[in-house]
Amino acid sequence: MRVIVMPPFDREFFGGTDRFEITAKTLFGVVNKLDETGPGFSDLADVRAAFVVDGSVQPDWSVQLEGAEEIVVIQKVAGG
């Protein structure tokens, strides 16, 4: 599936690369694959990153991604 990594993560961990093709069953798998390319990403993903799967924010990293076409990695935004 296509994984798009938005700023600041693209520059911070992936040398400016913002698009990847990744095969994974869950978001845990996506995070692990991204960490192989950008060491340290998995250490902060839980705190700083949110995942949008086919247009919907997905907070549960254990959900099966079968049939998913696109994941966008965005920075979490604090607020109230």
PyMOL commands that place a pseudoatom at each C-alpha (Angstrom):
pseudoatom trace, name=CA, resn=MET, resi=1, chain=A, elem=C, hetatm=0, pos=[0.000, 0.000, 0.000]
pseudoatom trace, name=CA, resn=ARG, resi=2, chain=A, elem=C, hetatm=0, pos=[1.045, 3.583, -0.516]
pseudoatom trace, name=CA, resn=VAL, resi=3, chain=A, elem=C, hetatm=0, pos=[2.319, 5.366, 2.608]
pseudoatom trace, name=CA, resn=ILE, resi=4, chain=A, elem=C, hetatm=0, pos=[2.673, 9.143, 2.506]
pseudoatom trace, name=CA, resn=VAL, resi=5, chain=A, elem=C, hetatm=0, pos=[4.722, 10.741, 5.273]
pseudoatom trace, name=CA, resn=MET, resi=6, chain=A, elem=C, hetatm=0, pos=[3.918, 14.389, 5.946]
pseudoatom trace, name=CA, resn=PRO, resi=7, chain=A, elem=C, hetatm=0, pos=[6.264, 17.029, 7.410]
pseudoatom trace, name=CA, resn=PRO, resi=8, chain=A, elem=C, hetatm=0, pos=[8.074, 17.154, 9.722]
pseudoatom trace, name=CA, resn=PHE, resi=9, chain=A, elem=C, hetatm=0, pos=[8.569, 13.372, 9.716]
pseudoatom trace, name=CA, resn=ASP, resi=10, chain=A, elem=C, hetatm=0, pos=[9.660, 13.176, 6.069]
pseudoatom trace, name=CA, resn=ARG, resi=11, chain=A, elem=C, hetatm=0, pos=[12.683, 15.395, 6.722]
pseudoatom trace, name=CA, resn=GLU, resi=12, chain=A, elem=C, hetatm=0, pos=[13.324, 14.341, 10.313]
pseudoatom trace, name=CA, resn=PHE, resi=13, chain=A, elem=C, hetatm=0, pos=[13.542, 10.595, 9.652]
pseudoatom trace, name=CA, resn=PHE, resi=14, chain=A, elem=C, hetatm=0, pos=[13.471, 9.858, 5.933]
pseudoatom trace, name=CA, resn=GLY, resi=15, chain=A, elem=C, hetatm=0, pos=[15.818, 12.388, 4.336]
pseudoatom trace, name=CA, resn=GLY, resi=16, chain=A, elem=C, hetatm=0, pos=[12.960, 14.209, 2.642]
pseudoatom trace, name=CA, resn=THR, resi=17, chain=A, elem=C, hetatm=0, pos=[11.428, 11.088, 1.094]
pseudoatom trace, name=CA, resn=ASP, resi=18, chain=A, elem=C, hetatm=0, pos=[7.692, 11.263, 1.625]
pseudoatom trace, name=CA, resn=ARG, resi=19, chain=A, elem=C, hetatm=0, pos=[6.274, 8.277, -0.288]
pseudoatom trace, name=CA, resn=PHE, resi=20, chain=A, elem=C, hetatm=0, pos=[6.773, 4.585, 0.337]
pseudoatom trace, name=CA, resn=GLU, resi=21, chain=A, elem=C, hetatm=0, pos=[5.238, 1.308, -0.801]
pseudoatom trace, name=CA, resn=ILE, resi=22, chain=A, elem=C, hetatm=0, pos=[4.853, -0.887, 2.278]
pseudoatom trace, name=CA, resn=THR, resi=23, chain=A, elem=C, hetatm=0, pos=[3.288, -4.275, 2.842]
pseudoatom trace, name=CA, resn=ALA, resi=24, chain=A, elem=C, hetatm=0, pos=[2.003, -4.713, 6.399]
pseudoatom trace, name=CA, resn=LYS, resi=25, chain=A, elem=C, hetatm=0, pos=[-1.015, -6.280, 8.080]
pseudoatom trace, name=CA, resn=THR, resi=26, chain=A, elem=C, hetatm=0, pos=[-1.475, -3.586, 10.760]
pseudoatom trace, name=CA, resn=LEU, resi=27, chain=A, elem=C, hetatm=0, pos=[-0.296, -0.083, 11.593]
pseudoatom trace, name=CA, resn=PHE, resi=28, chain=A, elem=C, hetatm=0, pos=[2.148, -1.688, 14.034]
pseudoatom trace, name=CA, resn=GLY, resi=29, chain=A, elem=C, hetatm=0, pos=[3.717, -3.320, 10.976]
pseudoatom trace, name=CA, resn=VAL, resi=30, chain=A, elem=C, hetatm=0, pos=[3.743, -0.033, 9.063]
pseudoatom trace, name=CA, resn=VAL, resi=31, chain=A, elem=C, hetatm=0, pos=[5.526, 1.698, 11.952]
pseudoatom trace, name=CA, resn=ASN, resi=32, chain=A, elem=C, hetatm=0, pos=[8.100, -1.103, 12.158]
pseudoatom trace, name=CA, resn=LYS, resi=33, chain=A, elem=C, hetatm=0, pos=[8.761, -0.944, 8.390]
pseudoatom trace, name=CA, resn=LEU, resi=34, chain=A, elem=C, hetatm=0, pos=[9.126, 2.837, 8.523]
pseudoatom trace, name=CA, resn=ASP, resi=35, chain=A, elem=C, hetatm=0, pos=[11.529, 2.475, 11.451]
pseudoatom trace, name=CA, resn=GLU, resi=36, chain=A, elem=C, hetatm=0, pos=[13.758, 0.240, 9.309]
pseudoatom trace, name=CA, resn=THR, resi=37, chain=A, elem=C, hetatm=0, pos=[14.167, 3.154, 6.882]
pseudoatom trace, name=CA, resn=GLY, resi=38, chain=A, elem=C, hetatm=0, pos=[14.093, 5.953, 9.465]
pseudoatom trace, name=CA, resn=PRO, resi=39, chain=A, elem=C, hetatm=0, pos=[15.613, 4.653, 12.707]
pseudoatom trace, name=CA, resn=GLY, resi=40, chain=A, elem=C, hetatm=0, pos=[13.990, 6.217, 15.754]
pseudoatom trace, name=CA, resn=PHE, resi=41, chain=A, elem=C, hetatm=0, pos=[10.609, 6.798, 14.129]
pseudoatom trace, name=CA, resn=SER, resi=42, chain=A, elem=C, hetatm=0, pos=[8.928, 4.026, 16.121]
pseudoatom trace, name=CA, resn=ASP, resi=43, chain=A, elem=C, hetatm=0, pos=[10.190, 5.505, 19.395]
pseudoatom trace, name=CA, resn=LEU, resi=44, chain=A, elem=C, hetatm=0, pos=[8.064, 8.624, 18.939]
pseudoatom trace, name=CA, resn=ALA, resi=45, chain=A, elem=C, hetatm=0, pos=[5.267, 7.488, 16.642]
pseudoatom trace, name=CA, resn=ASP, resi=46, chain=A, elem=C, hetatm=0, pos=[2.855, 6.784, 19.506]
pseudoatom trace, name=CA, resn=VAL, resi=47, chain=A, elem=C, hetatm=0, pos=[3.319, 10.272, 20.943]
pseudoatom trace, name=CA, resn=ARG, resi=48, chain=A, elem=C, hetatm=0, pos=[3.743, 12.407, 17.814]
pseudoatom trace, name=CA, resn=ALA, resi=49, chain=A, elem=C, hetatm=0, pos=[2.144, 10.649, 14.836]
pseudoatom trace, name=CA, resn=ALA, resi=50, chain=A, elem=C, hetatm=0, pos=[-1.415, 9.964, 13.731]
pseudoatom trace, name=CA, resn=PHE, resi=51, chain=A, elem=C, hetatm=0, pos=[-2.403, 7.663, 10.875]
pseudoatom trace, name=CA, resn=VAL, resi=52, chain=A, elem=C, hetatm=0, pos=[-5.081, 8.310, 8.275]
pseudoatom trace, name=CA, resn=VAL, resi=53, chain=A, elem=C, hetatm=0, pos=[-6.141, 5.107, 6.505]
pseudoatom trace, name=CA, resn=ASP, resi=54, chain=A, elem=C, hetatm=0, pos=[-8.044, 5.668, 3.265]
pseudoatom trace, name=CA, resn=GLY, resi=55, chain=A, elem=C, hetatm=0, pos=[-9.254, 9.067, 4.482]
pseudoatom trace, name=CA, resn=SER, resi=56, chain=A, elem=C, hetatm=0, pos=[-10.180, 8.179, 8.090]
pseudoatom trace, name=CA, resn=VAL, resi=57, chain=A, elem=C, hetatm=0, pos=[-8.055, 8.696, 11.195]
pseudoatom trace, name=CA, resn=GLN, resi=58, chain=A, elem=C, hetatm=0, pos=[-7.285, 5.277, 12.670]
pseudoatom trace, name=CA, resn=PRO, resi=59, chain=A, elem=C, hetatm=0, pos=[-6.211, 5.339, 16.335]
pseudoatom trace, name=CA, resn=ASP, resi=60, chain=A, elem=C, hetatm=0, pos=[-6.145, 1.529, 16.694]
pseudoatom trace, name=CA, resn=TRP, resi=61, chain=A, elem=C, hetatm=0, pos=[-2.812, 0.253, 15.400]
pseudoatom trace, name=CA, resn=SER, resi=62, chain=A, elem=C, hetatm=0, pos=[-3.967, -3.379, 15.590]
pseudoatom trace, name=CA, resn=VAL, resi=63, chain=A, elem=C, hetatm=0, pos=[-6.758, -3.031, 12.992]
pseudoatom trace, name=CA, resn=GLN, resi=64, chain=A, elem=C, hetatm=0, pos=[-6.193, -5.207, 9.933]
pseudoatom trace, name=CA, resn=LEU, resi=65, chain=A, elem=C, hetatm=0, pos=[-5.213, -3.182, 6.860]
pseudoatom trace, name=CA, resn=GLU, resi=66, chain=A, elem=C, hetatm=0, pos=[-6.418, -5.715, 4.298]
pseudoatom trace, name=CA, resn=GLY, resi=67, chain=A, elem=C, hetatm=0, pos=[-7.711, -3.800, 1.295]
pseudoatom trace, name=CA, resn=ALA, resi=68, chain=A, elem=C, hetatm=0, pos=[-6.301, -0.453, 2.433]
pseudoatom trace, name=CA, resn=GLU, resi=69, chain=A, elem=C, hetatm=0, pos=[-4.822, 1.567, -0.408]
pseudoatom trace, name=CA, resn=GLU, resi=70, chain=A, elem=C, hetatm=0, pos=[-3.290, 4.601, 1.284]
pseudoatom trace, name=CA, resn=ILE, resi=71, chain=A, elem=C, hetatm=0, pos=[-1.969, 5.581, 4.689]
pseudoatom trace, name=CA, resn=VAL, resi=72, chain=A, elem=C, hetatm=0, pos=[-0.977, 9.147, 5.474]
pseudoatom trace, name=CA, resn=VAL, resi=73, chain=A, elem=C, hetatm=0, pos=[1.281, 9.773, 8.463]
pseudoatom trace, name=CA, resn=ILE, resi=74, chain=A, elem=C, hetatm=0, pos=[0.535, 13.170, 10.005]
pseudoatom trace, name=CA, resn=GLN, resi=75, chain=A, elem=C, hetatm=0, pos=[1.688, 15.002, 13.087]
pseudoatom trace, name=CA, resn=LYS, resi=76, chain=A, elem=C, hetatm=0, pos=[-0.717, 14.949, 16.021]
pseudoatom trace, name=CA, resn=VAL, resi=77, chain=A, elem=C, hetatm=0, pos=[-2.087, 18.352, 16.950]
pseudoatom trace, name=CA, resn=ALA, resi=78, chain=A, elem=C, hetatm=0, pos=[-2.794, 19.209, 20.572]
pseudoatom trace, name=CA, resn=GLY, resi=79, chain=A, elem=C, hetatm=0, pos=[-5.729, 21.344, 21.461]
pseudoatom trace, name=CA, resn=GLY, resi=80, chain=A, elem=C, hetatm=0, pos=[-8.877, 21.555, 23.387]
for i in range(1, 80): cmd.bond("trace and resi %d" % i, "trace and resi %d" % (i + 1))
show_as sticks, trace
zoom trace
